[in-house]
Amino acid sequence: MSSLIDRAQRRAPGRRGPADPELTRTLLLLAFRPAAVTVALVSVVVVVTLIAAGSDLTGAFGAIAALWLAIHQVPVRIDGVTLGVLPLLPTAILMYSVARGCARVTEPDGGPRAAARIVGAAVAGPLVVTAVALAVAADASAVVPLDGANPLAAFGWVLVLQAVAASAGVALRARPAWEPIVPSWLREAVRPAVRAVLILGAAGALATAVALLFAWQTVGELLGREEHLVDVLGLTLLSVLYLPNMIVGAVSVLVGASASIGTVSVSVFGNIGGDLPPLPLLGAVPAGLSGGFWPVLLVIPALVGVYFGRDCCRRASGQEALAVVLAGAGAAGLVVAGVSVAAGGMLGAIGPVDLHWWLAGLLVFAWLAVVGSFAAIVFTWIRSRRAAGIESAAVEEDTSAAGAQEAPAALPGVPAEEVPVIATPSAGATVSDGEGPDDEEADEEADEGTAGEKPERPSRRRGEVLEAEIVTESPEPALPAPAGVPPADPEAVDAGAVDAEAVDAEVVDVETGDPEIVDTDTAEGTPER
């Protein structure tokens, strides 16, 4: 799909190339396949319902058109009564299908023009089907009590829902393309906002389930009023379809707003009783006044705010974390407000179903922004303190390791106080062998005997520490003579072992070359190589 659209983008400006058949087919499928599947399912439901009720199929087309509009939350007038409270479950399934289809044909590197074509196709198809549905509903009003719908409201709802679903699918798939051009604080606020909304929805679902358990007897009485199994199944199915609406109302109540159905109002601060439609799901609505413990339920959005702030703190730090918190709180508030608008509306003679969408959205923003900001500051401080502790521990560990490396290791058999002198001798350094000034005079006489010649290497004075040692098979270094013990006289070596000449070995420093062995003082007093 992306390659086909990119091919159209590479044309020279001003030139209109021939339409790509594959591209056209893909866009047509994207535009009409979800609508066709929806219409087919609606048709099956209508036909089965009419047959089960023992009615003819005269108004089948009008019912199909009305259900298409109802799925898109378009208020429908039936026999002079406006039905504006429509189930959210079919709408959510349809939007998910559209978003998934758009994501399937979108490539991450498709570009903005490709994304615009995909969204346009996803919106254009349902708009065409909506126009046909309005015409069919107007024509069916002659045989069934169906007054149709407002065309402006119909096209508006279809446009908004389809555009939101298609844009969400394209944005999720093309995330690598738009992430670099979106500010980091806005980009990082998406996931925390989605998680916060989902957690609030889960809390609303849990509250609804608990209310249904406590009102199970009332729910059973409402179902027991029907004599036929088909009617019981119909009421049960209708309750399931309206279950998301009930959850949205519970969220509105949990954050501190209120939900009203006609004259009945529910809030954590007080309830107002009244008559409700005989729908089993509405048995979960509290009948009496709210108890004194109900305000404790406000702890739920507070905990969600703490989690939201921690989530934002993990994605950013400092002032950017606060920006992420505010952006995510605003997005979550808009989502809750929009869903609350869709969940409400007119309910015929009962009156309006009002979830106070503006107050619910504002309270969600307040809970997440205020509590989330405080939580982000606290978690940032904790994280900085923890990081400082880890850094100081690492510095102490490095310091102790460096001190251990600088301390020389003790050699076996050598006193610890002599290790620095032996381990790191300098050139020309001498160690006293305890023989006194006689040795120094002997060395001076030897130097005078060779003053007229240029020695190839300086003679070794007795008692001088060698700069290197002959490498042997043993890995341990040779130990110097203990202090106070004179070194062995090289002339005392057995002459037969060295061909009647005294041999004294001197080792060249390992840094300058291989060690050499030279003969020392001969009878003439000059060194020979």
N, C-alpha and C positions, 0 to 999 in steps of 0.2 A: 504493500500500500504506500509506504513512504517513498520507495523508489519511483513509483508511478507519478506521485505528486512532485517529487524533485525533478523528474524529467520535464514536467510542464514548467517548472520554475526556471530551468536553464535555457528556455527559449529567449530569443532576442526581444527586448522591449518593443512593444508595438506590433509584434507579429502574433497572429492567432493561428496556432497549429491545429491539426485535426484532433478531435476528441479521442482520447484513449478508451477503447472499449472496456478494458479491464478496470480502469479507474471509474468509468461510469457505472459499471455493474456493481463495484464495491460500494460506491456512494448510494446507489439505489437500495441495495440490501440494507445498508446502515440506516437509511431513512424509513423504510417501510417494513422491515422484518419484525422489529419489536411491536409495531402497531398491529401488524397482521396477526401475530401470535396472541396479542391481547384481545383483539376482536374475536378471534376464534374461541378463546376460552370463555369470553363473555357470552358468546352465542350459545355455547354448550350449557352454561349455567341458566340462561334464560329459558331455553327450550325445556330443560329438565324441570325447572321450577313450574313452568306453565303446565306441563304434562302431569306433574305430581299434584297440582292444584285442580286438575280436571278442567282447565280452561282451554280455549282454542288458541291458535297461533296468530290471531289477527294483529295484535299489537306487539309482535315479537321484534320487529325492526325498530319500533319506537323505544322499546325497553333496552335494546342493545345500544342505541344511540345515547340514551339517558345514562346507562352504566359507563359508557366511555367517558362521558363528561364527569360523572361522579368520581371515577378513578383519578381524574386530574383535579379534584377538589372544586369543581365548578358547581355552584348552587343550582339546583333544579327545582322547578315549580311543578307540583303534581296536584291537580284538582284545586288550584288556588292556594296551596300551602307550600311555602318555601322550605326545602330540605337543604340546609347549609352545613350541618354537622355530618361530615362524610368520613368513612373509615380510613385510617392512615395506612393500614397494613397493605392493601393492594397498591397504594401509591408508592410505598417504600419498595415493594418488590419490582414495580415497573421502573423506578429510578435506578435501582441497582442493576437491572438488566440493561438499561441504556448505557450506564457508566461502564459496565463490563464490555459491552460491544464496542464502544468508542476506544477503550483502552486496548482492545485486541488488534485494531487496525492502525494504531498509532505507533510510530517509531520514535525513539528518543531524539534522533537527529533530524526529524522531519521538517522542522522550521515552523515559524508562525503561520505562514500561508497554508501549510498542510493542516495544522491544527484548526484554523478557521474554517476550512472546507469540511472537516469532519464534524465540527460542532454545527455548522450550518445545515449539513445534510441531516444530522440527528434531530434538528429542530423543525426543518421544513416538512419532513414526512408527517409527523403528528399534527402539524398545523393543517395540512391538507385533509387528513382524516377528521379533524375537528370541524372543518367547514362542511364536510359531507354529513357528519353527525348532526350538526345544527339544522341542515336542510331536512334530514330524515325526521328529526324530532318535530319540526314545524309541520311536516306533512302528516305525521302520525297523530297530531293533536285532533284531527277530525274524527278518529275512531277510538282513541284512548284519552283518558283525562291527563294529558301531558301538555303543559304549557311551554315547554322548551326552557331555554336559558338565555341569559344576556350575552350577546355575541362578544361584546368587549371584555366581559369577565372571563368568558370561555377562552378566547385567544390569549388573554393575559396570563391566566393560570397555566395553560399548556406551554406557552413560551417560557415562562419562568422555570417551571419544573424540569422541562426537557433541557433547557440551557444549563441549569445548575448540574444536572446529572451528567450531561455530555462534557461540560467543562471539568468536572471532577475527574472523570475517567481519563481525559486527555492530559490533565495536569499531573496525575499520578504516574502516567506512563512516560511523559516527557519531562520528568523532574530534572535530569541532568542538564536540560537546555535552559530552563528558567531559573535554576538555583543561583548561577553566577550573577545574574542581574538583579536579584532580589536582596535587600539588606539582610544581613545575617540575623539580626534580632527578630525580624519578621519571619524569616525562614524557620528559625528554631522554635517559634511560638506555635507552629501548626500541630505538631504531635502532642505537646502538653494540653492544648485546647481540646483536641479530639478525645484524649484520655479523660479529661475532666467531664466532658459531656457524656461520655459512655458510663462513667462511674455514677454520675447523677441519674442517668437513665436506669442503671442497675438498682440504685437505691429506690427510685420510684417503683420499679417492678417488684422489689421486695416488699415495699409498703403495701402495694396493691394485693400481693399474694397473702400477706398477713391479714389485711382487711377482709378478703374473701373467706379466709379460714374462720375468722370470728363471726362472719355473717353467713355461714354456710346454711343455716336453717332458713334464712330468708331467701337465699338463692334457690334452695330446693322447693320452697313454696311457690316461687314464681314459675319454675319449670313444671310443677305439678298442676298448674291451672290448665295446661293444654291437655287435650284428650287424645290427640293423634300423635304418632311417633314422628311424622313429617314435621309437624309444628314444633315439637321439642327439638328436633335436629336443626330446624331453621333458626330458632332462638339461640341455640348453642353456637351455631356458625356465626350468627350476627354478633354475639358477644365476643367471639374470638377476633372478628374483624375490627371491632371497636376497642380491643384491648390496648393497642398503642395509644389511643386517645386518652384512656384512663391513666396510663403510665405518665403521659405528659402532664395531665392534671395533678397527679401525685407529686411530680417534680416541682410544679408551681407552688403547691402547698408546702413542701419541705423547705424551700428557700425563703419562705416567709410571705409569699403572695397568697391569693385565694382563688378558688375555682367555684363557679356558680353554674347551676343548671336550672334555669327558670328562677323560681323564688328560693331555691335551695342554695346555700353557700357553705363552703367548707374552708376552714383556716386553722392554723395551729393556735390562734388566739380566740377562736370562738366559731360556732356553727349556727346556721339558721336552717331549721327544718322546713319541709314542704312536700308536695307531691312530685313523684318521679315517674317516668315511663316504666311500664312493666318489663323491663329488660333485665335478665338475670345478672348481668355484669354490674348494674347499678345498685344491686343489693350490698355492694361493698361500701357505698357512701354512708358515712356515719349518720344516724338518725337523730341522736340527741346532741346535747351540748358537749363541747370538747372538754376533756378533763384537765386538771391542773398540771399534769405531767407533759402535755402536748408541746409546750415550748421547748422541752428538752430535745425534741426532734431537730431543732436548729443546730445541734451539735454535728449533724450529718454534713451539711454544706460547709461547716467550719473545718471538719476533717478533710473534706475534699479540697478545700483551699490550702491546707497544709501540704497535702500530697502534691497539689499543683505547683506550689512554690518550690518544693524540693525538686520536682521534675525540671522546672525552669532553671534552678540553681545548678543542676548537673550539666546543663547544656550551655550555660554562660556564667560569667562572673562579674562582680562589680556593678556598675551602672547598666551594663548591657543586660544583666539578669533582670533588673527592674523593668527595662524596656520589653523584654520577653514576657514578663508577667503581665504587664498592662496590655500588650498586643494579644496575648492568648486569652486574657479575661474578656477583652472586647469581642474577639471572635466567638468565644463560647456564649456570651450574652446574646449576640446576634442570632446564633443558631437556635438557642432556646426560644427567643422571641419569635422567630420565623415558624418554628414547629408549633408553637402555641397558637399562632394565627391560623394555621392549617387545621389544628385540632378543634377549633371553636366554630361558631356560626349559629344560624337560626335553626331551631328545632320545632318548626310548625307552631302548633297551639301551645306547646310547653313554654316557649320563649327562647331567648338567646342562651347559648352555652358560651360563657365568657371565662377564659383562663387568665385574663388581665395580662396579655402578652407583653405589654410595655413594662409593667412592674416586675414581671418574672424575669425578663431579660436584664433589667437594671439591677435587680437583686443578685442575679448570678454574677454579673460583672463586679458588683460590690464585694461579694464574698470572695471571689477569686483574686480580685485586685488587692484588697486590703489585707486579708489573711495571707494570701500568697506572697505579697511583698514582705510582710513581717517574717514569714517562714523562710523566704529566700535570703533575707538579711541574716537571720539566725544560722541557717545552714552554711552560708558563706563564711561567717565568722568561725563556726566549728571546723569547717574544712581548712581555713587558713591556719588556725591553731594546730590542727593535726599535721598539716604540711610543715609548719615551723618546727614542731617537735621531731618529725622525721628527719628534717634537714639538719637540725642540731645534733641528733644522734649519729647521722652520717658523718658530720664534721668531726665529732669526737672519735669515731671509729677510724677515720682517715688519719687523724693526728696520732693516735696510739699506734697505728700501723707504721707511720713514718718514723716514730721514735724507736720502734722495734728494729727497723731496717738500719738506722744510724748506729745503734749499739753493736760493737764488734763481738763476734762469737768467741768464746774462750777456747784456746787450743789445749789439747790434752797434755798434761805434764808441765804446763807453763803457768806461772802465777797470773792472775787476772790483771794485776797492775802493769805487767810488762806487755800485754797484748797489743795496745796501740802502737808501741815502738816497733815490735816485730812485724806486725801485720802491714804497716804502711811505712816502710823505710824510704828515706829520701836519698838521692844520689849524693855520695860523699859522706854520708852519715857514718859515724864510728861509734863503736861500743867498747868501753874500757874492758881489757881482759885481765887487769890486775897485775901486770908485770912491771909497772913503774916506768921511769924515764929511760932505762937502758934500752928498751925496745925502740923508743923514739930516736935515740942516737944511732942505733944500728940502721934504722930506716934512712936517716939522713946521710950516713956514709954510703949506703947503696945508691941513693939518689945522686951523690957527688960523683960516683964512679961512672955514671951514665950521662953526665951532664953534657958531654960533647956530642952525643948522638941523639937523634930524634927517635924516641921509642915509638913503636907502632901502636902501643896501647899502654896506658899508665899502669905502673907496677902496683901490686896489691900490698898494702901495709898489713902487718899482722894485727889481728884483732878487728879488722874491718868487716862489716856485715856485707855479705854478698848480695847483689841485686837480683840474682836469679839462681835457680838450682837445676841440676841435671834431672831431666824427667826420667823417672824409673817406672817400673811396672806397678809400684805401689801408688794408690791414689792419694795417700796422705803425704803432706809436705814434711821434709826433714826438719828436725828441731835443732835450734842453735844450742851451743854449749851453755850450761848454766852459768850465771854470773859468778865470777871469782875463780873459775877453773881455767887455766891457760890452754889455748888450743894446741894441738899436737904439732911438733916441729916437722916441717916437710922434709928436712934433711935426714930425719931419723927413719925414713922409709927404707925398707930393704932394697938395696941397690940391685940385687938380682932380679927383683920383680919388675924393675923399670929400666933394665939394661944399664946398670951402674950409674944412672943419673937420677937425681932427685926430681921428682915430678910433682908439681903443684897445679891443681886444676882450678881454672877460673871460668866462670860461666858468664857468657855475654847476656845482657838484659834481654828478656824474651821479646821486648818491644822493638829491638833493633836488629835482631837476626838470630840465627841458630847459635847455640853455645859452641865455643871453641876451647880446646885444651892446648895450652902453651907450656913450654918449659920455662922454669924460673931460673934463678941465679946459677950460672955456670962457674967454672973455675976462673974465667976471665972477668966475671961480674957483669956480663951483658946478656940480656935475654935473647934466646933463640927461638925461632918459630918452629 
